[in-house]
């Protein structure tokens, strides 16, 4: 099972913060870290960008959005740093310009963010690249997901559905982990879980349901500025999650019921009286 550390925009435009988060994930030897990439002038309209929004970077929405974005220099640094730390990285593009920007780094994975799953044009562009793709299913019903699956199948692009609920943070009663089984049975594919809840219990339950990937947001401090921080895990919590998942995976086993060698002594002790009854 792959464990993915979603850094997203929790770096707040600071490469030093990004590197600290990469360090944490690399030390835990998880599969990869993930970022988000946007061309803000494609994702947001002029009216929205001109709106008022106080942030560490200025007084407008444009200031805030620009402040959160890494460019060429930062992504080259991320690429080199991840190589030095022996951890994979990739990013979810939110527009075709950003997808083309990310092509230069030849990352192993692509990601369809939940926001992008309804764009056939974008789905076609990603699937034609034929990289293994994680497809997030937040804000989607079965018809929307089926359309995305059909496009990826048509273009012979390997994919994995990521069950998620796009509420940050998400209350347990909204999550409905049984949808993991629904997606697996309906689309006959691997299904992962992208969680936005607090704590580790629900993610561990998802592991028990046979997910093939687990993605959780990571931050240095949940009280930092940013829309995703409150739904993220701090280093100690993320470390506990990863170690707990690895332990849970060992416990899942193969499903073959048999008498273990380690049980033989107990068999002799607890069943020795049976010949006398």
Secondary structure by P-SEA (a helix, b strand, c coil): ccccccccccccccaaaaaaaaaaaaaaccccccccccccccccccccccbbbbccccccaaaaaaaacccaaaaaaaaaaaaaacbbbbbbbccaaaaaaacccccccccccccccccaaaaaaaaaaccbbbbbbccccaaaaaaaaaaaaaabbbbbbbbbbccccccccccccaaaaaaaaaccbbbbbbccccccaaaaaaaaacccbbbbbbccccccccccccccccaaaaaaaaaaaaaaaaaaccccccccccaaaaaaaaacccccc
